[in-house]
Amino acid sequence: MIDFLRIIVFIVLIKIFSISPALAQTGKIHFHEKSHASNVDYHSFNAALMLKYSIEAAFKRLPRNPVLKPSKKRWDSRDVADPFLLVTADSVMLFYDGDSRDRYRIGYAVQKKEGRRWLKRGEIFSGSGGEWDRYHQIAPVVIPRPDGWRLYYNGHFEDEELGYRWGFAQRQKDGSWQAPTTSPMIAADSTRWDFAGNAYGDVLYIPESGLYKMWYTGFQGPLASIAYAESKDGLHWEYPQEQPVLTHLPGVIAPEVIFNGGSYRMFYVQLDLTAKGLGTKIMQAVSDDGLAWRDHQEVLRPRVKWEGKRLMRPSLAFFDGKLQLYYTAGRGGSWKIGAARAYATFIEKGEWISRPMIMNGGQLRIKYEQPENTRLLLSIKDASDDKEWMLAFPENPLELRRGVYQADLNLPPESLSRQCAIRIQMESNDTKSTPVVYELIRLAP
């Protein structure tokens, strides 16, 4: 009799826990793997979920600029340049290149806990070990990936303006960065229009299509235009359009591209001839396909003394409740990093619903921010009927950084072994604010 009962229990457990092994497993839930989404954006800023937005306000410089300067007697004692912002639930990181002996290397800084100021973490990458990038490594772009973060950069074997190539490195388990090859990712091609070098670009990963998309500066002798390439693995690149996607004399460089799930917005640098000589300014344009660009508008031009005549390499991110635009500027041969910010205008309500999955108990970990005048609701919804269970947030969640929290929410016992979906509802009574969900993770029982 005992053996018979054991067999029955064993069969029941198998049916409960093997209805859909793929859906029942724990781990990170990706926002693009959804059954429904309305008025939310999970593409623009490192796959964080937020209300849909528009950019209507002008960017205004921060009162304390520049935000990052060279450090005395360190690896970046002469220049800091080419910012790239990466925002996660745990930190806001500013990658950049620095110079101390006429040779540029790549390092990073993190935003201090109280915000506004940056704490430098030092140099992280000094080349692949090959000949092609032994002299300079500049213009970092960092892409988080499931198998580790990837650093794209531009390298050169000598101190020249032309001739840069693309390379990449992977972050190791110990936190160091290593290039897996001593060759450039994209070799020189004398038959292409950008034979004189390619540099200063941006790389996006679009999870629905599985494509990496790159916009970069291509040089045709001293003339500079913006080109486009795409890749299935982020390493081997093809050119859907042989000619530049954006050209404007006397030149355009350094694209930064944001994709909101429907259209693209590019921030770029345009060479600007004025009565005082050659300078640069930051522009923006929009596109439906990332190839044809329209509605070109000026964003920033040099206005203050420390900026000199040139604003270079913009990088856009969302943190501290605002759109943050970082850029390079300088006068007298010394580069520094400045910043401007603008409020986005957000939709009032939005909703996201995951694909159905088997609930086997455990917890749901959420990393989020919920500013004043906003509302964030999580629930578990039965896929077969109208049953829905709201999840309660703790009164004192763990603070990861200023205004960003982590909470482990217990899944309701009633949902055990049911096929359910996770539902997120977002609301804002203030068009300048939005809740943000950085991560959702299924924790094992």
VENMO-V704201 format. One record per helix or strand of 3 or more residues. SS is the DSSP state (@ for helix, = for strand). FROM is the first residue (numbers start at 0). LEN is the number of residues. Records with the same first field share a line. If there is no record, write none. Layout:
SS=FROM-LEN / FROM-LEN
//
This chain:
@=1-16 / 20-4 / 304-3 / 412-3
==33-5 / 48-3 / 78-9 / 91-8 / 103-8 / 117-8 / 135-8 / 149-7 / 164-7 / 197-9 / 210-10 / 222-9 / 251-8 / 263-11 / 276-11 / 293-8 / 309-10 / 321-10 / 333-9 / 348-6 / 362-7 / 373-9 / 387-3 / 397-4 / 403-7 / 418-10 / 435-8
//
